[in-house]
Amino acid sequence: IVMIEIAGKPLWWFVLLLIPGVNVVFGIILVVALARNFGKGGGYAAGLILLPFVFFPMLAFGSAQYVGGTQPNPAGDPLPDVPG
């Protein structure tokens, strides 16, 4: 649930992650959103999927900073940029 919040997705995605087959697709989307919110690209997201025991500690203990999501908030206004 914390990873869903960090990725900027709605909490009802947890239900989708419990459905066999659907969870693979939404899990990949979740990891890509997580990498994007830390300023990383698609290659890093692929690393998070294929070698999570290497890339998640790199994300956690490396120099990556949370830069926020690009998802609109419930009011429809874009989220403010976080200065980095």
N, CA, C and O atoms as a MOPAC input file, in Angstrom:
PM7 MOZYME 1SCF
protein

 N      0.83800 1    -1.19100 1     0.00000 1
 C      0.00000 1     0.00000 1     0.00000 1
 C      0.87800 1     1.24700 1     0.00000 1
 O      0.54700 1     2.23800 1    -0.65100 1
 N      1.97700 1     1.20600 1     0.71400 1
 C      2.87600 1     2.36100 1     0.74100 1
 C      3.47600 1     2.59600 1    -0.65000 1
 O      3.60900 1     3.74100 1    -1.08000 1
 N      3.83400 1     1.52500 1    -1.34600 1
 C      4.39300 1     1.67800 1    -2.68300 1
 C      3.36000 1     2.27600 1    -3.63600 1
 O      3.72000 1     3.05300 1    -4.52000 1
 N      2.10100 1     1.93300 1    -3.47500 1
 C      1.03700 1     2.51000 1    -4.29800 1
 C      0.94100 1     4.01100 1    -4.03800 1
 O      0.77800 1     4.79500 1    -4.97200 1
 N      1.04200 1     4.41100 1    -2.77000 1
 C      0.98800 1     5.83000 1    -2.43000 1
 C      2.19600 1     6.58000 1    -2.98300 1
 O      2.05300 1     7.68900 1    -3.49900 1
 N      3.38100 1     5.98500 1    -2.87900 1
 C      4.58700 1     6.63500 1    -3.38700 1
 C      4.52400 1     6.78100 1    -4.89300 1
 O      4.97700 1     7.78700 1    -5.44000 1
 N      3.96400 1     5.78200 1    -5.57400 1
 C      3.85000 1     5.82900 1    -7.02700 1
 C      2.77700 1     6.81000 1    -7.48300 1
 O      2.69800 1     7.12900 1    -8.66900 1
 N      1.94900 1     7.29300 1    -6.55600 1
 C      0.93300 1     8.27600 1    -6.90400 1
 C     -0.31900 1     7.67800 1    -7.50800 1
 O     -1.05800 1     8.36900 1    -8.20800 1
 N     -0.56600 1     6.42100 1    -7.25200 1
 C     -1.75600 1     5.75300 1    -7.77900 1
 C     -2.82600 1     5.69400 1    -6.69700 1
 O     -2.50700 1     5.77700 1    -5.51100 1
 N     -4.09800 1     5.55000 1    -7.08900 1
 C     -5.16800 1     5.46900 1    -6.08500 1
 C     -5.08800 1     4.16100 1    -5.28900 1
 O     -4.60800 1     3.14500 1    -5.79100 1
 N     -5.56000 1     4.20500 1    -4.05600 1
 C     -5.44900 1     3.03500 1    -3.17600 1
 C     -6.28000 1     1.84700 1    -3.64200 1
 O     -5.99300 1     0.72200 1    -3.23400 1
 N     -7.29900 1     2.04600 1    -4.48000 1
 C     -8.09000 1     0.91600 1    -4.93700 1
 C     -7.29700 1     0.02100 1    -5.89200 1
 O     -7.76300 1    -1.06300 1    -6.24200 1
 N     -6.10300 1     0.45900 1    -6.31900 1
 C     -5.24100 1    -0.39700 1    -7.13400 1
 C     -4.81300 1    -1.63300 1    -6.36200 1
 O     -4.44000 1    -2.64000 1    -6.96500 1
 N     -4.86100 1    -1.57300 1    -5.02900 1
 C     -4.51200 1    -2.73300 1    -4.21100 1
 C     -5.41000 1    -3.91100 1    -4.56300 1
 O     -4.95000 1    -5.05200 1    -4.59400 1
 N     -6.68400 1    -3.64500 1    -4.82900 1
 C     -7.61800 1    -4.70100 1    -5.20400 1
 C     -7.20900 1    -5.31400 1    -6.54300 1
 O     -7.29500 1    -6.52900 1    -6.72100 1
 N     -6.76700 1    -4.48100 1    -7.48100 1
 C     -6.33200 1    -4.98500 1    -8.78400 1
 C     -5.08300 1    -5.85000 1    -8.65600 1
 O     -4.88900 1    -6.78700 1    -9.43100 1
 N     -4.24200 1    -5.53500 1    -7.68200 1
 C     -3.03000 1    -6.32600 1    -7.48500 1
 C     -3.32000 1    -7.68600 1    -6.85400 1
 O     -2.43300 1    -8.53800 1    -6.80200 1
 N     -4.52900 1    -7.90200 1    -6.37900 1
 C     -4.91500 1    -9.19500 1    -5.81600 1
 C     -5.50800 1   -10.13900 1    -6.85700 1
 O     -5.68600 1   -11.32400 1    -6.57400 1
 N     -5.81500 1    -9.64700 1    -8.04500 1
 C     -6.43800 1   -10.45600 1    -9.09700 1
 C     -5.34000 1   -11.10700 1    -9.93600 1
 O     -4.51400 1   -10.41000 1   -10.52500 1
 N     -5.32800 1   -12.45200 1    -9.99200 1
 C     -4.29100 1   -13.13600 1   -10.78400 1
 C     -4.35200 1   -12.73200 1   -12.26000 1
 O     -5.43400 1   -12.62600 1   -12.83700 1
 N     -3.19900 1   -12.51100 1   -12.85200 1
 C     -3.09800 1   -12.09500 1   -14.25100 1
 C     -3.13100 1   -10.59100 1   -14.39800 1
 O     -2.26500 1   -10.00800 1   -15.05000 1
 N     -4.11800 1    -9.96200 1   -13.80000 1
 C     -4.23100 1    -8.50700 1   -13.83900 1
 C     -3.10600 1    -7.89100 1   -13.01300 1
 O     -2.60600 1    -6.81500 1   -13.34100 1
 N     -2.71000 1    -8.57800 1   -11.93900 1
 C     -1.68100 1    -8.03100 1   -11.05300 1
 C     -0.33600 1    -7.86600 1   -11.75600 1
 O      0.44000 1    -6.98400 1   -11.38900 1
 N     -0.04900 1    -8.68600 1   -12.74500 1
 C      1.22400 1    -8.55500 1   -13.46100 1
 C      1.25600 1    -7.23700 1   -14.23600 1
 O      2.24400 1    -6.50500 1   -14.18300 1
 N      0.18400 1    -6.94200 1   -14.94900 1
 C      0.12100 1    -5.71900 1   -15.75100 1
 C      0.15800 1    -4.48400 1   -14.86200 1
 O      0.93200 1    -3.55800 1   -15.10500 1
 N     -0.68700 1    -4.47500 1   -13.82500 1
 C     -0.73300 1    -3.30300 1   -12.95900 1
 C      0.50900 1    -3.20300 1   -12.08100 1
 O      0.88000 1    -2.10400 1   -11.67100 1
 N      1.15200 1    -4.31400 1   -11.78800 1
 C      2.41700 1    -4.27400 1   -11.05600 1
 C      3.50700 1    -3.61200 1   -11.86700 1
 O      4.30400 1    -2.84000 1   -11.33300 1
 N      3.54600 1    -3.91200 1   -13.16500 1
 C      4.53500 1    -3.28200 1   -14.04200 1
 C      4.26900 1    -1.78400 1   -14.14900 1
 O      5.19700 1    -0.97800 1   -14.08100 1
 N      3.00300 1    -1.41600 1   -14.31600 1
 C      2.65000 1     0.00700 1   -14.38300 1
 C      3.02800 1     0.71300 1   -13.08000 1
 O      3.49300 1     1.85200 1   -13.09800 1
 N      2.82700 1     0.03600 1   -11.96400 1
 C      3.15600 1     0.59700 1   -10.65400 1
 C      4.66200 1     0.83100 1   -10.51000 1
 O      5.08400 1     1.86900 1   -10.00000 1
 N      5.46300 1    -0.12700 1   -10.95500 1
 C      6.91800 1     0.00800 1   -10.85000 1
 C      7.42600 1     1.11800 1   -11.77000 1
 O      8.33900 1     1.85500 1   -11.39800 1
 N      6.85200 1     1.24300 1   -12.95600 1
 C      7.25100 1     2.32100 1   -13.87300 1
 C      6.91200 1     3.67700 1   -13.26200 1
 O      7.71000 1     4.61100 1   -13.34500 1
 N      5.73100 1     3.79300 1   -12.64900 1
 C      5.34700 1     5.05000 1   -11.99600 1
 C      6.25600 1     5.34900 1   -10.80600 1
 O      6.59400 1     6.50600 1   -10.55800 1
 N      6.64800 1     4.31800 1   -10.07600 1
 C      7.55500 1     4.49600 1    -8.94600 1
 C      8.90500 1     5.03300 1    -9.43100 1
 O      9.44900 1     5.96900 1    -8.84600 1
 N      9.43900 1     4.44300 1   -10.49300 1
 C     10.71900 1     4.90700 1   -11.03500 1
 C     10.60500 1     6.33500 1   -11.53500 1
 O     11.51400 1     7.13700 1   -11.32400 1
 N      9.49600 1     6.66700 1   -12.19700 1
 C      9.29100 1     8.02000 1   -12.72000 1
 C      9.23500 1     9.04000 1   -11.58300 1
 O      9.75900 1    10.14500 1   -11.72100 1
 N      8.60700 1     8.68100 1   -10.46200 1
 C      8.49900 1     9.60800 1    -9.33800 1
 C      9.82800 1     9.82900 1    -8.62600 1
 O      9.96600 1    10.76600 1    -7.84000 1
 N     10.80200 1     8.97300 1    -8.89900 1
 C     12.13700 1     9.17700 1    -8.36100 1
 C     13.08700 1     9.73600 1    -9.41600 1
 O     14.29900 1     9.77000 1    -9.20400 1
 N     12.54200 1    10.17500 1   -10.55200 1
 C     13.35300 1    10.78600 1   -11.58500 1
 C     14.12500 1     9.79200 1   -12.42800 1
 O     15.09300 1    10.17300 1   -13.08500 1
 N     13.73400 1     8.55200 1   -12.42900 1
 C     14.42000 1     7.51400 1   -13.20500 1
 C     13.60700 1     7.20600 1   -14.45400 1
 O     12.41700 1     7.51400 1   -14.52700 1
 N     14.25700 1     6.60100 1   -15.42500 1
 C     13.60600 1     6.31000 1   -16.69500 1
 C     13.13600 1     4.87500 1   -16.81400 1
 O     13.06800 1     4.13400 1   -15.83300 1
 N     12.81300 1     4.50300 1   -18.04300 1
 C     12.30100 1     3.17200 1   -18.32200 1
 C     13.32600 1     2.07400 1   -18.10500 1
 O     12.96700 1     0.96500 1   -17.70800 1
 N     14.59200 1     2.36100 1   -18.35700 1
 C     15.64200 1     1.36700 1   -18.11600 1
 C     15.75000 1     1.00700 1   -16.65000 1
 O     15.94000 1    -0.15800 1   -16.30000 1
 N     15.63100 1     1.99600 1   -15.80100 1
 C     15.68000 1     1.73400 1   -14.36600 1
 C     14.44200 1     0.95900 1   -13.92900 1
 O     14.52700 1     0.09900 1   -13.05200 1
 N     13.29700 1     1.25700 1   -14.53200 1
 C     12.07100 1     0.51300 1   -14.23100 1
 C     12.23000 1    -0.94600 1   -14.63800 1
 O     11.78500 1    -1.84200 1   -13.92000 1
 N     12.86100 1    -1.19100 1   -15.78700 1
 C     13.11800 1    -2.57000 1   -16.21300 1
 C     14.03200 1    -3.27400 1   -15.21800 1
 O     13.84900 1    -4.45600 1   -14.93000 1
 N     15.01000 1    -2.55100 1   -14.69700 1
 C     15.87400 1    -3.12400 1   -13.67100 1
 C     15.11300 1    -3.44400 1   -12.40000 1
 O     15.36900 1    -4.46800 1   -11.76700 1
 N     14.17600 1    -2.58000 1   -12.01600 1
 C     13.35500 1    -2.85000 1   -10.84000 1
 C     12.50600 1    -4.10300 1   -11.02700 1
 O     12.23600 1    -4.82400 1   -10.06600 1
 N     12.08800 1    -4.35900 1   -12.26100 1
 C     11.25800 1    -5.53800 1   -12.53300 1
 C     12.11500 1    -6.79600 1   -12.61300 1
 O     11.75600 1    -7.82300 1   -12.03700 1
 N     13.24400 1    -6.73200 1   -13.32100 1
 C     14.04800 1    -7.92200 1   -13.57500 1
 C     15.02300 1    -8.26600 1   -12.44900 1
 O     15.26000 1    -9.44300 1   -12.18000 1
 N     15.58100 1    -7.27400 1   -11.79900 1
 C     16.54400 1    -7.48200 1   -10.71000 1
 C     16.15300 1    -6.64300 1    -9.49000 1
 O     16.89600 1    -5.74500 1    -9.09400 1
 N     14.99100 1    -6.92800 1    -8.89300 1
 C     14.52800 1    -6.07500 1    -7.79500 1
 C     15.44300 1    -6.10200 1    -6.57200 1
 O     15.52200 1    -5.11200 1    -5.84400 1
 N     16.13500 1    -7.21500 1    -6.33700 1
 C     17.01900 1    -7.30600 1    -5.17500 1
 C     18.25500 1    -6.43300 1    -5.32000 1
 O     18.96700 1    -6.21400 1    -4.34000 1
 N     18.52800 1    -5.93000 1    -6.51800 1
 C     19.64000 1    -5.00800 1    -6.73900 1
 C     19.12900 1    -3.57300 1    -6.84700 1
 O     19.68500 1    -2.66900 1    -6.22300 1
 N     18.06900 1    -3.35900 1    -7.63800 1
 C     17.63600 1    -2.00600 1    -7.95800 1
 C     16.82300 1    -1.34200 1    -6.84400 1
 O     16.91600 1    -0.12700 1    -6.67400 1
 N     16.03400 1    -2.09200 1    -6.08400 1
 C     15.30000 1    -1.46200 1    -4.98200 1
 C     16.24700 1    -0.93400 1    -3.90200 1
 O     16.03900 1     0.18000 1    -3.42200 1
 N     17.29300 1    -1.69300 1    -3.49300 1
 C     18.25000 1    -1.08500 1    -2.55400 1
 C     19.00000 1     0.11000 1    -3.14400 1
 O     19.31900 1     1.05900 1    -2.42800 1
 N     19.28200 1     0.06500 1    -4.45100 1
 C     19.92500 1     1.22900 1    -5.08400 1
 C     19.01200 1     2.44300 1    -5.01800 1
 O     19.47000 1     3.56300 1    -4.79300 1
 N     17.71200 1     2.21300 1    -5.21700 1
 C     16.74700 1     3.30900 1    -5.14500 1
 C     16.61600 1     3.81700 1    -3.71300 1
 O     16.51500 1     5.02200 1    -3.47900 1
 N     16.61700 1     2.89000 1    -2.75900 1
 C     16.41300 1     3.26100 1    -1.36200 1
 C     17.63200 1     3.95000 1    -0.75300 1
 O     17.49400 1     4.95200 1    -0.05000 1
 N     18.81000 1     3.42300 1    -1.01600 1
 C     20.00200 1     3.91500 1    -0.33400 1
 C     20.92400 1     4.73700 1    -1.22300 1
 O     21.95600 1     5.21900 1    -0.75500 1
 N     20.57900 1     4.90600 1    -2.48300 1
 C     21.39200 1     5.69500 1    -3.40000 1
 C     21.06700 1     7.17300 1    -3.30900 1
 O     20.49600 1     7.64300 1    -2.32500 1
 N     21.43400 1     7.88300 1    -4.33100 1
 C     21.25400 1     9.33700 1    -4.32200 1
 C     19.91600 1     9.78000 1    -4.90900 1
 O     19.68200 1    10.97800 1    -5.06400 1
 N     19.03600 1     8.83800 1    -5.23700 1
 C     17.74400 1     9.19000 1    -5.84000 1
 C     16.88700 1     9.97500 1    -4.84600 1
 O     16.82500 1     9.64300 1    -3.66300 1
 N     16.23900 1    11.00300 1    -5.34000 1
 C     15.35100 1    11.82700 1    -4.53100 1
 C     13.94200 1    11.72600 1    -5.08800 1
 O     13.75100 1    11.66600 1    -6.30200 1
 N     12.96600 1    11.70700 1    -4.21100 1
 C     11.57100 1    11.69400 1    -4.63000 1
 C     11.24300 1    13.05500 1    -5.21200 1
 O     11.36600 1    14.07500 1    -4.53300 1
 N     10.82500 1    13.07200 1    -6.46900 1
 C     10.51800 1    14.33700 1    -7.12500 1
 C      9.01800 1    14.54400 1    -7.28600 1
 O      8.59700 1    15.56100 1    -7.83700 1
 N      8.22300 1    13.62400 1    -6.82800 1
 C      6.77300 1    13.78300 1    -6.88500 1
 C      6.19200 1    13.23600 1    -8.16300 1
 O      6.89300 1    12.95100 1    -9.13300 1
 N      4.88800 1    13.10100 1    -8.12700 1
 C      4.18800 1    12.54200 1    -9.26700 1
 C      3.71900 1    13.60300 1   -10.22100 1
 O      3.70600 1    14.79300 1    -9.90700 1
 N      3.33500 1    13.15600 1   -11.38500 1
 C      2.76600 1    14.05100 1   -12.37600 1
 C      1.27300 1    13.80700 1   -12.51400 1
 O      0.62900 1    14.35400 1   -13.41000 1
 N      0.71700 1    12.97700 1   -11.61800 1
 C     -0.70700 1    12.67000 1   -11.64700 1
 C     -1.48100 1    13.86100 1   -11.08900 1
 O     -1.03800 1    14.47100 1   -10.11600 1
 N     -2.62500 1    14.20700 1   -11.67800 1
 C     -3.41900 1    15.29500 1   -11.10800 1
 C     -4.04600 1    14.86900 1    -9.79400 1
 O     -4.33600 1    13.69100 1    -9.58700 1
 N     -4.25200 1    15.83200 1    -8.91000 1
 C     -4.89100 1    15.50900 1    -7.63900 1
 C     -6.40300 1    15.39300 1    -7.86600 1
 O     -6.87700 1    15.70700 1    -8.95800 1
 N     -7.17100 1    14.95200 1    -6.86400 1
 C     -8.61400 1    14.74000 1    -7.06900 1
 C     -9.36000 1    15.98100 1    -7.54400 1
 O    -10.39800 1    15.85100 1    -8.19300 1
 N     -8.87000 1    17.17000 1    -7.24500 1
 C     -9.54100 1    18.39400 1    -7.69400 1
 C     -9.27800 1    18.67100 1    -9.16500 1
 O     -9.92400 1    19.53600 1    -9.75800 1
 N     -8.33000 1    17.94200 1    -9.76500 1
 C     -8.02700 1    18.13500 1   -11.17700 1
 C     -6.88600 1    19.09400 1   -11.43000 1
 O     -6.45400 1    19.25700 1   -12.57100 1
 N     -6.38800 1    19.73600 1   -10.37500 1
 C     -5.27600 1    20.65100 1   -10.52200 1
 C     -3.96300 1    19.84800 1   -10.55500 1
 O     -3.82900 1    18.85400 1    -9.84200 1
 N     -3.00600 1    20.27500 1   -11.37500 1
 C     -1.72600 1    19.55700 1   -11.37400 1
 C     -1.00100 1    19.77400 1   -10.04600 1
 O     -1.11300 1    20.83000 1    -9.42400 1
 N     -0.26700 1    18.76700 1    -9.63500 1
 C      0.50900 1    18.87900 1    -8.40300 1
 C      1.63800 1    19.87300 1    -8.59400 1
 O      2.18700 1    19.96800 1    -9.69200 1
 N      1.99700 1    20.61300 1    -7.56300 1
 C      3.11000 1    21.56600 1    -7.70600 1
 C      4.43200 1    20.83700 1    -7.85700 1
 O      4.60100 1    19.73600 1    -7.33400 1
 N      5.37500 1    21.45100 1    -8.57400 1
 C      6.68100 1    20.86500 1    -8.73900 1
 C      7.45900 1    20.99800 1    -7.42400 1
 O      7.36600 1    22.00400 1    -6.72100 1
 N      8.21900 1    19.95700 1    -7.12400 1
 C      9.05100 1    19.96700 1    -5.92800 1
 C     10.44000 1    20.40900 1    -6.36200 1
 O     11.04700 1    19.77700 1    -7.22700 1
 N     10.95400 1    21.48700 1    -5.77100 1
 C     12.30000 1    21.91900 1    -6.17100 1
 C     13.33600 1    20.89400 1    -5.75300 1
 O     13.28000 1    20.37200 1    -4.64000 1
 N     14.26700 1    20.60500 1    -6.62100 1
 C     15.24600 1    19.56100 1    -6.33000 1
 C     16.57600 1    20.08900 1    -6.44500 1
 O     17.54800 1    19.36300 1    -6.23700 1

